[in-house]
Amino acid sequence: MTKTLSMLPLHRRIGLTKRFLMSRKRIALACAAVVVGVGSVVVPVAANAGEEKDGLSAACRLADQATVWWASGEVSVANKGDRPVRDWTAEFDVSQGQVTLDNPWAYELRQTGKHVSIKPIADRADVAAKGNRTVKVGINPAGKGMPKITGCKVNGPSGNGGDTGTNTAVPADSGSFVKDDTAVHLMWKPPVGGAEVVRYEVFQDGKQVKTVKDTMTDVERLTPATRYAFKVRAVRADGRTTGFSKDIVLTTLVAPGQDKVKPVIPAELEATASGPYQAALRWRAATDDVAVTGYRIYRGGTKVQEADAKATSATVSGLTASTAYRFKVTAVDASGKESDPTREAQVTTTAAPDGNGGKAAPGDFAATTATKQDGAVTQHYLNLTWSVPQGVGQITAYQVYLNGKPAQTFMWGTGDPVLPVPTTKGSREVLVGSHPGSSYTVKIRARLGDGTWGAFSRELTVKTAG
């Protein structure tokens, strides 16, 4: 009969324990090599090698199947600390294209120009102690070239590179706002853990401008219609400082009477079809006596989306195949004045590849419910099955909508191990949480071979058990 560990002599137990720990260390090193992979960019957040065990690190990569029309990517966050991390933010720069989340239910994405930041929503994406969290993203370069990801990093309570002490929790913005044309009001959350905070240092565009004891302050005597970047760090009772908060970017209002005229009309608007379901717009930048702060895009007289001040192009999605559309663009300045619209640009989307009038919807869609135990908590899932649309190129992604809102995107052909791409029948499960007796409407759509989204499947209503 096999002996238990407690029945072995002491010297045998010590030897077995050492071999077990060495084996775990080798497994951890092997896993780290898999996470980094070829083409990954890894930037550890810990301030130095001695603090690395308590910090976060991020790895960003693109899938090998990337094209000039669509690319799939991953952002992997590793937590080397002994406690789970909730309040983290991953950041990277993309060479071109619009970045989207595959799971907007759990994460929030913001893109300003080429800079992208991703953070979890509430408690839906904690990074476990000694664990990893992978976020899947999609990039639409709109045919402008192969996208590239650079500057991959992560900030959070476990560290952010700028910390000079042993506890790397940092202050976090909690609703700062612009007061008027010469002043802003900054507010932040205190850092978590470590010695007591005795004061905060406030920086404006890299220069310290204030020291305060409270978690809010006004910064005055600013220039009207000007963009400022503020950040805050805490000083603890032991004299150590935390890392800096993320930049709090605010633009002061235009001074009364300063912005007297509306912007000049954007020039040379052009519209071209980007497949059956998208149109690409281009225009020449507008000017203003103070500053242009953004653009508004109109389809058939109705505003459908906005673009930032630096944009001279946009992609309008959700269109129907073989359909004519009319677009106009206006410019907006800091005082809210809107220019006259551009001349109208017309475009007709191309025919759907499958010739079915642009539907290309998943067929035979079905949904059932199931449960799994997560410790003492019962988690509820939806099991989804469907038929793969044919004649629209290889489909590697499907988007799931719950109660009319995007909830998750399934991707094949990526990951470790690589999931084989379904060609006739597809199936996946969706976590809806620990909510018994809850009703959901659910539908899915496919990302077609040209990178655009097809039509939705039929919508079903399901109810979790309990």
C-alpha positions in Angstrom: 0.0 0.0 0.0 1.3 3.5 -0.9 2.5 5.5 2.1 1.2 9.0 2.8 3.7 11.8 3.1 3.1 12.1 6.9 4.1 8.4 7.3 7.5 8.9 5.7 10.7 9.6 7.8 11.6 13.3 8.2 14.6 13.3 5.9 12.4 11.6 3.1 9.7 14.3 3.5 12.2 17.1 3.3 13.7 15.7 0.1 10.3 15.2 -1.6 9.2 18.7 -0.6 12.3 20.3 -2.2 11.8 18.3 -5.4 8.1 19.4 -5.5 9.0 23.1 -5.1 11.8 22.9 -7.7 9.3 21.3 -10.1 6.8 24.1 -9.5 9.5 26.7 -10.2 10.4 25.0 -13.5 6.7 24.9 -14.5 6.3 28.6 -13.7 9.3 29.5 -15.8 8.0 27.5 -18.7 4.6 29.2 -18.5 6.2 32.6 -18.5 8.0 31.7 -21.7 4.7 30.7 -23.3 3.0 34.0 -22.3 5.8 36.2 -23.8 6.0 34.3 -27.1 7.5 35.5 -30.4 6.8 39.1 -31.2 5.7 40.1 -27.7 6.6 43.3 -26.0 7.1 43.0 -22.3 7.5 46.0 -20.0 7.7 45.1 -16.3 6.1 47.7 -14.0 8.1 47.1 -10.9 10.5 49.9 -10.2 13.5 47.6 -10.0 14.5 43.9 -10.0 14.1 43.7 -6.3 10.4 44.7 -6.5 9.5 42.6 -9.5 7.8 39.9 -7.4 5.3 42.5 -6.1 4.6 44.2 -9.5 2.7 43.7 -12.7 3.9 43.2 -16.3 2.2 43.3 -19.6 2.8 41.4 -22.9 1.1 42.5 -26.2 1.1 40.5 -29.4 -0.7 40.3 -32.8 -2.0 37.0 -34.2 -0.1 35.6 -37.2 -3.2 35.8 -39.4 -3.2 39.7 -39.3 -4.1 41.5 -42.5 -4.5 45.1 -43.7 -8.2 44.7 -43.1 -8.4 43.0 -39.8 -6.0 41.9 -37.0 -6.6 40.0 -33.7 -4.4 40.7 -30.7 -3.8 39.9 -27.1 -2.8 41.9 -24.0 -1.6 39.6 -21.2 -1.2 41.0 -17.7 0.8 39.0 -15.2 0.6 39.6 -11.5 3.7 38.4 -9.6 2.4 39.7 -6.2 0.9 37.7 -3.4 -2.5 39.5 -3.6 -5.0 39.9 -6.4 -5.0 43.1 -8.3 -8.3 44.8 -9.3 -7.5 48.4 -10.2 -5.1 47.9 -13.2 -4.8 49.7 -16.6 -3.0 48.3 -19.6 -1.7 50.7 -22.3 -0.2 50.4 -25.7 0.2 52.3 -29.0 -1.2 51.0 -32.3 0.4 52.1 -35.6 -3.0 52.5 -37.3 -6.6 51.5 -37.1 -9.4 51.4 -34.6 -9.1 49.0 -31.7 -12.2 47.1 -30.3 -12.7 44.9 -27.3 -13.8 41.2 -27.6 -15.4 41.4 -24.1 -16.7 44.9 -23.4 -18.8 43.4 -20.6 -15.6 43.0 -18.4 -13.4 45.8 -19.8 -13.4 49.4 -20.7 -11.4 50.6 -23.7 -10.4 54.2 -24.6 -8.5 55.2 -27.7 -7.1 58.6 -28.3 -5.3 58.8 -31.6 -2.9 55.9 -31.6 -2.8 55.4 -27.8 -5.1 52.7 -26.3 -5.9 52.0 -22.7 -7.8 49.1 -21.2 -9.0 48.7 -17.7 -11.4 46.3 -15.9 -15.0 47.2 -15.1 -15.6 46.9 -11.3 -14.6 43.4 -10.1 -15.1 41.5 -13.5 -11.4 41.1 -14.4 -9.2 40.9 -11.3 -5.7 39.5 -11.9 -5.2 36.7 -9.4 -2.1 36.5 -7.1 0.7 34.9 -9.1 -1.8 34.7 -12.0 -2.4 36.1 -15.5 -5.3 37.9 -17.3 -5.5 37.9 -21.1 -7.6 40.5 -22.9 -8.4 39.9 -26.6 -8.7 42.8 -29.0 -9.4 43.4 -32.6 -7.8 46.1 -34.9 -9.4 47.4 -38.1 -6.6 49.1 -40.2 -9.2 49.8 -43.0 -6.7 48.7 -45.6 -4.0 51.2 -44.7 -1.3 48.6 -43.9 -0.3 46.0 -41.4 -0.9 47.2 -37.8 1.9 47.2 -35.1 1.7 47.3 -31.3 4.3 49.2 -29.3 4.8 50.6 -25.8 3.0 47.8 -24.0 2.7 48.5 -20.2 0.4 48.2 -17.3 -0.2 50.3 -14.2 -2.0 49.3 -11.0 -1.9 49.0 -7.3 0.9 46.5 -7.5 3.2 48.9 -9.2 3.8 51.5 -11.9 7.5 52.1 -12.5 7.6 55.5 -11.0 7.4 54.4 -7.3 10.3 55.1 -5.0 9.0 53.0 -2.1 8.1 49.5 -1.3 4.3 50.0 -1.6 3.5 50.9 -5.2 -0.2 51.8 -4.8 -1.0 55.1 -6.6 -3.7 57.8 -6.4 -6.5 57.5 -9.1 -8.6 60.1 -10.7 -12.2 60.2 -9.3 -14.0 62.8 -11.4 -11.8 65.8 -12.1 -13.4 68.5 -14.2 -12.9 71.9 -15.8 -14.3 74.9 -13.8 -14.0 77.7 -16.4 -11.5 79.2 -18.8 -8.7 79.5 -16.3 -9.2 76.8 -13.6 -9.7 73.1 -13.1 -10.8 71.0 -10.1 -8.8 67.9 -9.5 -10.1 65.0 -7.4 -8.5 61.6 -6.8 -8.8 58.4 -4.7 -6.1 57.8 -2.1 -3.7 54.9 -2.6 -4.3 51.5 -1.0 -2.1 50.0 1.6 1.3 51.1 2.9 2.1 53.7 5.5 -0.3 56.6 6.2 -0.4 59.3 3.5 0.5 62.8 4.9 0.3 64.9 1.7 -0.1 64.8 -2.0 2.1 66.4 -4.7 0.3 67.8 -7.8 2.2 68.1 -11.1 1.1 70.1 -14.1 2.8 69.1 -17.5 5.6 67.5 -15.5 6.3 70.3 -13.1 5.2 70.3 -9.4 2.7 73.1 -8.8 1.0 72.3 -5.5 1.3 70.3 -2.2 -2.0 69.5 -0.5 -3.3 67.3 2.4 -6.8 66.7 1.0 -7.7 64.5 -2.0 -8.9 67.4 -4.1 -7.7 70.9 -5.1 -8.2 73.7 -7.6 -5.4 74.6 -10.1 -6.0 78.2 -11.2 -4.4 80.9 -13.4 -4.4 78.7 -16.5 -4.6 79.7 -20.1 -8.0 79.6 -21.8 -8.7 76.9 -24.4 -5.5 75.0 -23.5 -4.9 71.3 -22.9 -3.1 70.4 -19.6 -1.9 67.0 -18.2 -2.0 66.7 -14.4 -0.8 63.8 -12.2 -0.7 63.2 -8.5 1.5 61.2 -6.2 1.2 60.6 -2.4 3.9 61.1 0.2 3.7 58.7 3.1 4.5 59.1 6.8 7.7 57.2 6.4 8.9 59.7 3.7 8.4 57.4 0.7 6.4 58.4 -2.3 4.0 56.4 -4.4 4.1 56.2 -8.1 2.2 58.8 -10.1 -1.5 58.6 -11.0 -2.4 58.3 -14.6 -2.4 61.6 -16.4 -5.6 63.6 -15.8 -6.0 65.4 -19.1 -8.3 68.5 -19.1 -8.8 71.4 -21.6 -9.8 74.8 -20.2 -12.8 76.5 -21.6 -12.6 79.3 -24.2 -12.6 82.8 -22.6 -15.8 84.8 -22.9 -15.7 86.6 -26.2 -12.5 84.8 -27.3 -14.1 82.3 -29.7 -16.2 84.6 -31.9 -16.7 82.6 -35.1 -17.6 79.0 -35.9 -15.0 76.7 -37.6 -14.3 76.8 -41.3 -16.0 73.9 -43.2 -13.9 70.8 -43.6 -12.9 70.4 -47.2 -12.9 67.7 -49.9 -15.0 65.1 -48.2 -14.7 61.7 -50.0 -16.6 58.5 -49.3 -15.6 55.0 -50.6 -17.1 51.6 -49.9 -15.0 49.3 -47.6 -16.8 46.1 -48.4 -20.6 45.4 -48.0 -21.1 46.9 -44.6 -18.7 49.8 -44.1 -17.8 53.2 -45.7 -14.5 55.0 -45.4 -14.6 58.8 -45.2 -11.8 61.3 -45.7 -11.7 65.1 -45.5 -9.2 68.0 -45.2 -8.8 69.4 -41.6 -10.9 72.4 -40.7 -9.5 75.5 -39.0 -10.9 77.8 -36.2 -9.9 81.2 -34.7 -9.2 79.3 -31.4 -9.1 75.6 -32.0 -11.1 72.7 -33.6 -11.9 70.2 -30.9 -13.6 67.5 -33.0 -15.8 66.5 -36.0 -19.3 65.2 -36.4 -20.3 62.7 -39.1 -23.9 62.7 -40.5 -25.6 60.0 -42.5 -28.7 61.1 -44.4 -29.0 64.1 -42.1 -28.6 62.2 -38.8 -25.4 62.3 -36.7 -24.0 58.8 -36.5 -20.6 59.3 -34.9 -17.8 61.7 -33.9 -14.1 62.0 -34.4 -11.4 63.7 -32.4 -9.7 67.0 -33.4 -6.7 65.3 -35.1 -8.9 63.0 -37.3 -9.2 63.5 -41.0 -10.8 60.1 -41.7 -13.4 57.8 -40.2 -15.0 54.4 -40.9 -18.7 54.1 -40.6 -19.9 50.6 -39.9 -23.2 48.8 -39.6 -24.3 49.5 -43.2 -26.3 47.3 -45.6 -24.8 45.7 -48.7 -25.6 47.1 -52.1 -27.1 50.3 -50.6 -26.6 53.9 -51.4 -25.6 56.3 -48.6 -25.1 60.1 -48.2 -22.6 61.6 -45.7 -21.7 65.0 -44.5 -19.1 66.2 -41.9 -18.9 69.3 -39.7 -16.2 70.7 -37.4 -16.8 71.7 -33.7 -14.7 74.2 -31.7 -14.0 74.5 -27.9 -17.0 76.8 -27.4 -19.4 74.3 -29.0 -19.8 76.2 -32.2 -20.4 73.9 -35.2 -19.3 74.6 -38.8 -21.6 74.4 -41.8 -21.6 70.9 -43.3 -19.3 69.8 -46.1 -20.7 69.1 -49.5 -22.5 65.7 -49.5 -20.5 62.6 -50.4 -22.4 59.6 -51.8 -21.3 56.0 -51.8 -22.9 52.6 -52.5 -21.7 49.6 -50.5 -20.6 46.5 -52.4 -22.7 43.4 -52.8 -22.5 40.8 -50.1 -20.1 38.0 -51.0 -22.7 35.3 -50.4 -25.3 37.1 -52.6 -28.0 37.0 -50.0 -28.6 40.7 -49.7 -26.1 41.3 -46.9 -27.6 39.0 -44.3 -24.7 36.5 -43.8 -26.3 35.7 -40.4 -25.5 32.6 -38.3 -28.3 30.1 -38.8 -30.0 27.5 -36.6 -29.1 29.6 -33.6 -29.9 27.9 -30.3 -29.3 28.7 -26.6 -29.6 26.7 -23.4 -28.6 27.3 -19.8 -26.1 25.5 -17.5 -24.5 26.0 -14.1 -21.0 25.4 -12.7 -19.7 25.7 -9.2 -17.0 28.3 -8.4 -16.3 27.4 -4.8 -19.4 28.2 -2.9 -20.9 30.3 -5.7 -23.1 28.8 -8.5 -22.2 30.5 -11.8 -24.8 30.5 -14.7 -23.8 30.0 -18.3 -25.5 30.1 -21.7 -24.5 27.4 -24.1 -24.8 28.7 -27.7 -24.8 26.7 -31.0 -25.2 27.9 -34.6 -24.5 27.2 -38.3 -21.6 29.0 -39.8 -22.5 31.4 -42.7 -21.1 30.2 -46.0 -19.5 32.0 -49.0 -18.3 35.0 -47.0 -14.6 33.9 -46.4 -13.1 32.4 -43.3 -14.9 33.5 -40.1 -12.7 33.6 -37.0 -14.8 35.7 -34.7 -18.4 36.0 -33.5 -19.9 38.8 -31.3 -22.5 38.0 -28.7 -25.2 40.5 -27.6 -27.0 40.2 -24.3 -30.1 42.3 -23.7 -29.3 44.4 -26.8 -25.7 45.2 -25.8 -22.3 43.6 -26.8 -21.2 41.2 -24.1 -18.4 39.0 -25.5 -16.5 38.2 -28.7 -15.4 34.6 -29.5 -12.3 34.2 -31.5 -10.7 31.1 -33.1 -7.3 30.6 -34.7 -5.5 32.3 -31.7 -4.6 31.5 -28.2 -2.6 28.7 -26.7 -3.6 26.1 -27.6 -4.9 27.4 -31.0 -8.6 26.8 -31.3 -9.5 25.3 -34.7 -11.8 27.5 -36.8 -15.3 26.1 -37.2 -16.4 25.7 -40.8 -20.0 24.3 -40.5 -21.1 24.3 -36.9 -20.0 26.6 -34.0 -20.6 26.4 -30.3 -19.4 28.3 -27.2 -20.5 29.2 -23.7 -21.1 32.6 -22.2 -20.8 33.4 -18.4 -23.7 35.5 -17.2 -22.9 35.5 -13.5 -24.4 34.2 -10.3 -27.9 35.4 -11.0 -30.5 32.6 -10.7 -33.9 33.1 -12.4 -32.7 35.9 -14.6 -33.9 36.4 -18.2 -31.7 37.4 -21.1 -32.1 38.1 -24.8 -29.2 36.8 -26.8 -28.1 37.0 -30.5 -24.8 36.7 -32.3 -23.2 37.9 -35.5 -20.1 36.9 -37.4 -17.0 38.9 -38.5 -16.9 38.1 -42.2 -13.8 37.4 -44.2 -13.4 41.0 -45.3 -13.3 42.2 -41.7 -16.8 43.6 -41.5 -19.7 42.3 -39.4 -22.5 40.3 -40.9 -26.2 40.4 -39.9 -27.4 39.1 -36.5 -28.9 35.7 -35.9 -32.4 35.5 -34.7 -32.8 36.8 -31.1 -33.7 34.3 -28.4 -34.9 34.7 -24.8 -33.5 32.4 -22.1 -33.8 32.2 -18.3 -31.2 30.9 -15.9 -32.2 28.2 -13.4 -33.3 29.0 -9.9 
